[in-house]
Amino acid sequence: MNPISVENIQARWSELEQLSMEEQEILVSDMSAAQPDILVYLTDVGEELLDQEEKEVLLSFAVVVWFIMSKENTTAKQVEEISLDEIEQKNIELLEALEVEAEETLWDKLELLLNEHNQSEIMNLIADELLSSVDENLIKEERFLLLLFILKTVVDALDED
């Protein structure tokens, strides 16, 4: 999939902001119908690690990601559980390989990782919104990295051609 531009992301974000609560619920149902294995993955991966509010944040960001990416790639295939598991394993290995040198910080490594991603604009949006969620006490700071990598797995799966 081609990288999605900031302008297109902002346009889709504006569309989402205009939705009523009922329309937002319909959007979650639409995602569930279009990508059921992603919804199962999101439910399973955070079951024991996240509190209810963090699960809701995770789901809402995943819906945003799906909405933006599905509007940009109208021929997207349905993601399968096996694909999500494989991508998750690659992301775990990537996280483990992020060795931080003395003069670097984890944030420097994450910034590099996000900016090199095929969907860097979406990944940066996710990181910014997750940081805002930490600031607003919607998620715990120690959950930031976990949520970022769960959402990266979703982006990677939807980004596959």
N, C-alpha and C positions, 0 to 999 in steps of 0.2 A: 504494500500500500504506500502511496506517496505521502510524504510528510504533510500534515495539516497546518495551514498557515495560522498565524495569530489572528488575522482578520476573520477567518472562518470560525475559529474557536470562539472569538468574541461574539460573532453573530449568533452562533448556536447557544451560547451562554445567555444572551439576551432573550432568545426564544424561551429558554427554560425559566427565566425570571418572570416571564409573563403568564406562566401556567398557574391555574388555580390548584388548590389542594386535591380536588377530584381528578384533574388532568394529570397531576403528578402521580397519583395512585394508578391511573390508567397506564402511564409510562412505565411504571414498575412491572405491571402485568404484561405490557408489550415486551419488555426485556425478558421477562420470565418465559414467554412464549417463543421468542426469537433465539434466546441463548440460555436454555434451562440448565445446562451443565455449569455455566458461569455462576448462576444463582446457587446451585448446590455447592460449588467450590467455596463461594463466599460464606455460606452458612456453616460449612464444615470447618473451614480453616480458622475461623475466629471463635468457634463454639466455646472452647475452654479458656482461651487467652484474653478475650475482650469482654468488657461489661456491655450492658444493653445499649447505652448511649454510643459507645464506640462502634458497636455493630451497626447501628443506624447511620452513623457517619460513613462507615465503610460502604454500606449499601447505597447511600445517596451519591457518594462520589463515583461508585461503579456505574450507577445509572447515568450519571452525567457523561462519563467516559464512553459508555455504550451509545448514548444518544448522539454525541458528537461524531464518533467514529462511524456509526451506522449511516448517518446522513452524508458522510463523505465517501463511503464505500457501499453503495446500494446493492452490490453483488456479493457482499460478505457471506462467507459460509458459516454454518453453525459450528461453534467451537465444541470440541469433544473433551470429555473428562481426561482421557489419556494425554491429550495435547496439553491441557492445563497442568497435569502432574509433571510432564517432561519439562515444561517451561519453568514451573516452580522449582524443580530440582536444579536447573541451570542458574536460576536467580539465587538460590541458596549457595551454590558454588561460587557465584560472582560475589556475593556478600562476604563469604568466608575469605575470598582472595583479596578483599580490600584491605591490604596491609597499609597502615598509616605510618609514614616516615616521621621522624622527629620534627621536621619543619612543616609538616602538613597536619591538617586536621581531618577528621572524618567528613566534615562538611565540605572541605576542598575536594575530597574524593567523590562524594555524592554529587557535587556540582558538575564535575567532569563527567561522571557517569550519566547524569540527566541530560547534559548538553550534547553528548555523543549519541543519544538514543534516536532512532529513526523518527519517533514522535516526541521530540524534545520539548516542543511547546506544550503539549498535553501533560507531559511528565513534570514540567516546571509549574504548570497551573496546579496540578495535584499537590506538589510539594508546598507551594504557597498556601493553598487552601488548608492543607493539613496543619501547617504552622499556625494559621489563623485559628484553627480548631483547638490547638494546644493553648494559644493565648486566651481563648474564650472558655477554657476548661471543659471542652466537650470531649477531648481525649487526653490521656495522660502523656506527658512528654516521652516517657520510656516506650510508649506504643507507636510513636511517630514512624520509626524506621520499619517496624513490622507492617503497619498499614501501608506505607509507601511501597514496600516490596510486594505485598498482596495485590495492590492496584497496578504495579508494574507488570505482574504476571497477567492480569486481565488485559492491559494495554498490549502486551506482547502477543497474547493469544489472538486478539482482535486484529492486530497488525499483520499477522501472517497472511500470505497470499495463497 
